[in-house]
Amino acid sequence: MGMNISEGGDNTELNSTINTTPLVDVMLVLLIVFLIAVPVVLKTVPVQLPNVSNIPTQSKPENIVIAVDAAGETYWNNVPVTKEDLLANLRAKAPIKPQPEVHIRGDLNSRYEPVGRVVAYCQKAGIVRVGFITSPEHH
């Protein structure tokens, strides 16, 4: 048993001061954690965002209008087309100089998949200019 009891009256006073060493250690650890964590949380890609503007679409006869209705049916200039015909038509129009623009008119209630398929087919065919036609907001 190794307990040391002092019999003298010199060391009987209690030390009533607060030991701040553990508190300082904890604060330094938290400071280091936050210095490392904050840049990771605030990490963003520096990009310059465009200003919003609505430019009216200039309808040209060579532009291609592809519509997708609420049921997911696809139309090439108001004529119903299958997926295969759509891709074949886009591949036929891609080599034309200047290349025609493709305007996609997607119904508000249509699913994303048919509209996304039209965009994917435009990419496969090599169409460079693809735009989405929307209704202007009423204020």
C-alpha positions, 0 to 999 in steps of 0.5 A: 500500500503506497499511500503517503500521508503527511503528518506535518502542518505545513502542507495542510492548505487546500489548493483552490485555484482552477487548473486551466491546462486541460481547458486550454488543451481542449480549446487548442484541439477544437481550434485546430479541428475547425481550422481544418474542417471549415475550408473543406465545408466551404469549398466551392468551385469558382465559377462566374454565373451568367446573368439571367436574360430571356432572348426571344427565339428566332424561328428559322425554317431550317430549325428543327422543333422536337416536341415531347408531350405529357405521354412521352411521345416525340414529335419531329416538326409536329409529326410523330416519330419513333426513337429510331427515326428520331436518331436517324433524322438527327444524324441526317441533319448533323452534317448540314452547314450551317448546322440547324438548331434543335429546339426541344419543347417538353410538356410541363407534365412529361417525365424527364426520361423522354426529354433526356433521350432527345438530348442524348440523341442530339449528342450522339448525332453530333448536333451542337446547338440544342435549346429548350423552348419554355413559356414566358413567366407572367408577372 
